[in-house]
Every structure is written in structure tokens, then in C-alpha cells.
Amino acid sequence: MKTLCHLFSLWFFLVGAAVGVMAAPAAAPATPPYERDFAAMNTAGRLTLWAPRATAVPAAAAVVAEIQALERTLNRFDPASELSRLNATAAQQPFVCGDRLWAVLNEARRAYRDTGGAFDISIGPLMRVWGFHAQRASWPAPAELAAAKALVGLDRVVFDDATRSVRFPAPGFSLDCGGIAKGYALDAAAAILRRHGLRCGLLDFGGNLLCLEEPPPGTAAYDVGVRDPEQSDALAARLQVRNGAVATSGAYEQQRVLGTRRVTHIMDPATGQPVAGRIAVTVVTPRGVDSDVYSTAIFVAGAALAERFCAADPRREVRIWDHPPGGPVTLRRFGAAPGPANLPIGE
């Protein structure tokens, strides 16, 4: 990367996912890009736009407003949010959704179907029983785990497309959009920026990355560094990305120690167990929501889903890092995006 993009010697890390954006320094141009920092969805974001300030400022304001509106809709920790109200009442009567919530839920339904259930926003009861929504020190008993599994399965939730309503089959069901919200926000941001006539910009939202179609002046693409799964101060790969999104799911930071064993926060809905033997999945794809969804789903389902995902669109790329007990870390790569090559460091 040369000129403008090299102004940024910055690292941005996903929550629990260990992915970073890095660019090497270069001589400062006469007009620096416009940057807008913000906070939403319990993470920090930065929007960088290569555009005149008169255009960039209102566009950035509109992006931040939309992301914060999504947070107010989807924050399950806020009793006043629309999603919390759905979770509180949908077992008693159908809950009619507003535009934003219904759009996100439809994306989640599509993801559930297309991933064969590997991505499931009804996973909350399993997260609770494994100690990720409330601390616990012991391994779940079989009866506890069975009870939690009985409350998981998006195919059991009733969605009425005519009334845009949701009904739970039993008390105890709940929906959690944490695995899709930031990716959906990237796509919403991209639509807003394009409506403002912007084609050159980078949005880092807690490590979920959106790169617009035009790279910074003097560069071929946005330089994305993926942190090494085993060494937090090293890179495992550098990706040259244009007109796409990047996300990583990893088993590093959101973990729990139960008894003598450490478990990751990424659950396999089919088994009810935390995924073991896999440490990271990075996804590059045109849609932000797909980068978010499939980094989780492929972490659960593995190579077969990665192959299908990449075969459906040549612009997609997936990398899977596995670490079986007692064995070495292995990397598998699927797909190859056109344009600038996506190469591991050293190639």
C-alpha cells in the first residue's frame, strides 16, 4: 500500500475474534481523510472517508445514527429495546416487528436455512447454561444441557410474513442477534455512503470491516492484516480487499474455565456443546452480513460449509485455523477473490 492508506498504523481487534487492520506509514498527503469515531453495540467504531469534508461529515453522521438506531433495536441487554420486548412476550402472543428488526430477523432466517442450522440466533439458552450469560464454575449436568437444548432451534420459532410477527413455541426461548448485528450494520452503512455519492472509505466496527469499492488514492486496495491465532503481536495473513467485508470468529478472548477445562463461546447448536479443536475462521465476502454470519457458521460446521460458501460466489474467501488437542495448528484456505491477490504473509 502507498500514500494515503499508509497514514494508518492502526490495529483494530474483533471482540473475541482477533482480527486486525494494519497499514504501514507513508508520507502524509496534503489533505488527510475524514475520520469519525463512535461507540455502539458495546464496541468502538471508526469510519474513514476519502472525500471532501462537506460530503463526508453528513454521510458519517447518517451512518452513525443508523448504527445507533440498530443498537437500540437489537440490544438484548436493554429491557426497552425491541428485541428485548420480543423475547419477553413472544411466548404469550405474537410480537409484531418494526422494519429494522424484521429485516435483521429475515437475514437470520436465511442464514439459518443456508447454513443448515450452524448459525442460529436462538442459541441463548445454551450460552446461559455454559456460563456466558451468567458466570458459573461447574460443567453443566446432562439434564441441564438437555433442558437448554430443548429451547434452541430457529426452525421451531413461528415467523408470520403476512403480519411480520414472531411467536415462540414455549417459554424460555429467546433470540440474540449478536452474531449478525454488526455485519448487518456494515451493509446498512454501505448503502448510506453510496446514497451520499461516496465510493472510497473504510468502516471498522469492532473489527468487522467494510471496504468500499474504490481504494484510497495511490493504492490498489485496502490492506487488511489478520492476526496470528497463536501470537497476538504477529500477522498470519495480509488481505488486499476492495468492495467487500472481512470478519473473523475466534476462540481466544470469550472463554470460560469450567472445572479444569476451558470452553469457547461458539456453540454447536446440533450438539449443544462449545466447538472444540478450531481456533479461528476468517471470511472475506461482498456482503457484511455474510462475513459476520459465515465466520461463525463455518467455525461450527467446518470445511464442507466453507467449500459450498465459496463455490457459490468467486469473490468469497475463507481461512480456517484448526488446533486439535495435542496436534499442530493447521490452516486451510478456500476460494480466491478476483482482483488484488489475497496472499499469506511471505508469499
N, C-alpha and C positions, 0 to 999 in steps of 0.2 A: 504494500500500500504506500502511496506517495501523497504528498501535500496535505490537503485539508484533514483527511481522516486521521492522519498521524498526530493531530493535535491531542488526541485522546490516549493517554497512558492509563487507561481505566480498567478496573475489573468489576464486573457485576456478577453476583452469585445467586443462583436459584436457591430458594428455601428448600433445604434437604436434597438438592439435586446437583450441586457442584458443577455448574457450567459457567464459563466466563467469556466476556468480550474483551479483547485486548487489541490495541493498535500501538505501533511504535511511534516515537516522537519524530517530528519533522519541523522544518522552518515554518513559522507562523505566517499565514496568509494575511493580506491586508484587511479582509472582512471576515471575522470569525463567524461560525454558525450560531444560530439562536438555540439556547438550551432552556428547558423548563423542567425543574424538579418538582415532584409531587409525591404524596403518600396516599395509598388506597389499598384495600384488601390486605391489610396487615403487612405491607411491603413498600419499599421505596421504588419510585419510577423516575426515569429521565427520558425526555423527548428531545431529540436533537434534529433541527431542521436547517437545511441549506436553502435559505430563501430570504428575501427582503423582510426586515422586521415588521413592516406594515402588514404583510401577509402572514408571517409566522406567528405573531402574537395572538390574533384572534383564532387562528386554527388550533394552536396549542391549548388555548382556553377552552375551546369546544371539546377537544379530546379529553382533557382532564375532567370537565363537567360530566361527560358521558361515562367515563370510568367510575367516577364517584357515584353517579346515579346507579350504575350496575352494582356497586358495593352496597348501597342502601337497599337494593332489591334482593341480593343474594347472600347477605351476611347472616349465617345461621346462628351466630352468637348474639345478634341483636334481636330481642323479642319483638321489636316493632317492624323488622324487615318483612317483606312479602313472603320470602321463603320460610321464615320462622312461623309466620301466621298459617301458612300452608301446613307445615309439619304439626302444628298444634291442633288443627281442626279437621284435616282431611280424612281421618279415621271415622269421624262422626258424620260428615257430609261433604259433598264435592266442593272443592275450592276453585273458584273462577280466577284465572291468572290474568295479569296485565300483560302488555305487549312484550316488555323486556323479559320477564320470567318465562312466558310461554315460548319465546324464541330460543332461550337457552335450554329449556327442557326438551324442545324438539331436537336440538342438536345432540343432547344427551341420549335421547331415544334412538336417534340414528346411530350414534356411536355404540350403544349397547347392542343393537342389531348387527352392525357391520363388524364388530369385534367378537361376536359370538358370546357376549356377556363378560368378556375380560375387563371392559370398562363399565362400571355400574355405580351410579350416583346414589343407590340405596344401601351402600356399604356401611353406613354409620353404625349400626348395631355391632358389627364386627370390630370396628375401630374402638368402640367403647369397651368391649369385652377383653380386648388385647391391651388396654391401658393408654390409648392415645387420646381419648376424650376426657379421661379421668385417671389419675395415677393409680397403679396397683403394683404389687411386688410379686405376686404368685402367678404361676401358669394357670390358664383357665381350665376348670374341670370339664370333662366331656359333656356333662349335662348343660353347663353354662354355654359352651360353644354351640351345642345343638340348638339351644333356645335362641341364640343370636342369629345363627344361620337361617332359622325359620322366619326371620324378619327381614331377609335380604332377597332381592330379585326384582329388577325393574319390570320384568315381564308380568309380574303379579299386580303392579300398580295400574289402576284404571285411568287411562287418558281419554277424554271425550273431545275429539277435534271439533265437533259442532259447537260445543259450549266453551271450549278452551278451559276445561276443568280437570282436576286431579282428585282421585279418591283412593285412599289406602284400603287394602283388604282387611287390615286388623290394626288395633292399637300397637304402638311400638315401632312401626315403620317410620322412616324419616329420609329425607333427601339432603344430600350435601354436594354442592356444586364446586367445591374447592379444586377439583381436578380438571375443571373445564372453564372456570370463570375468567382466568387471566388470558387464556388462549382466545376465548370469545371476545374479550376486550381488545385484543390486538386487531382483530378483524373489524370491529366497530371503529377503532381509531384509524385504520387504513381507509375506510370508507369516508370518514370525515375529512381526512387530509386530502384525499383526491377531490372531494367536492370543493375544497378551497384551492384547487389547482396545483397542489404540491405533489411532487414525484421523487424528491430526494430527501430522505430522512430515516432516522433510526429511533425506534422506541424500545427501551429496555424496561421491562416491567417485572422487577424481581427476578431477572434472569430469563424470563420468557421474552424473546427478541423478535421484533418486526423490522425487516429491512425493505424499504421501498424500492421501486424498480430502477431508479437512477442512482448510481453510486456517487459519493462525494466528488467534487471536481478534481480531475487529475488522477483518479483511481479507477480500477476495473471493477471493484466490488467492495462490499463491506467485509472486513476481516474479523472473523469470529473465532475466538480461541476456546477450546473445550478443555476444561481442567482434567488433569490426570486423576483417575479414580483412586489411585493409591498415594499420590503426592500432591498435596493441596497447593504447593508452590510451583508446580510444573504443568505443562500442557501436554495433553495426549494427542491433540489434533488441531489444525487450523482449517477453517472452512471459509471459502470465498462465496458469499451469498448475495444474491440480488433478487428482489421481488419474492421474498419468502420469509418464513418464520422458523425459529430454532427453539427447541425445548429439550431439557434433559430431566429424566427421573432417576433418582439415585437413592442408595440405601445408606447414606452416611450420617446425616445430621438428625433426622427424625427417627430415632431408635429408642427402644426401651429394653432394660435389663430385667427379665423375669426369672427369679431364682438365679441360676448360673448361666442362663442363655440370653443372648442379645437378639432382638427381633426388629425387623424393619417395619415401617408404616405402610408399605404397599401390600395390600391383601389380595389373595386369590379368591374371588367370590365363589368359585366352584368348590374349593376345599374348606374355606373358612380360615385358612392359615396364612400367616405372613409368607411372602415369597422368599425362598432361600436359594443361595448359590448364584445370585445375579446381583451386580453392584451398580450398573448404570446402563441407561439407554438414551441415546441422543437421536432426535428426529429433526430432519430438515424437510420442509414441505411448503407449498404455496399458501396454505390456509393456517392462520394462527390457531384456530380451534382444533385442527387436526394435529398440529405439533404437540399441543397440550394433552389431548386425549390419547394419542397413539404412543407417546413416550411412556405413559402409564400402562396402557393395554399391552404393548409389546413387552414391557417389563414382566407382566404377568404371563403372557401367552408364548413369548419367545419367537424363535426363528420362523416358524410357519406363518405367523401373522405378519412378521416383517417382510417376508417374501411376497405375500399377497398384497400388502400395502404398497410396496414399491413397484410391483408389476402393473398396478392399476394406473400409475402416473410416472413417467420417466423423470419428472422433476423432483421426485422424492428420494430421500436417502436416510438410512438408519444405521446406527452403530450400536452393537450390544457388547457390553463387557460382562463376562461371567467369571465367578471365582468359586468353584466348587470346594467343599471342605477338604483341606489337605492338598489341593491342587493349585496350579498356577493360574494367574489371571489371563484370560483369552479374550480376543477382540474379533468380532465378526462384523462385516460390513455388507450392506445390502443396498442396491440401487446406485445410480450415478446421475447427478444433476447435469444438464447441459450447461454450456457457457463456461465460466471460470471453473477450473478443476477443484474438486474437494479432496485434498490430499492430506494424509497424516504428516506430522512434522518430520522432516528429514527426507521426504520423497521429492 
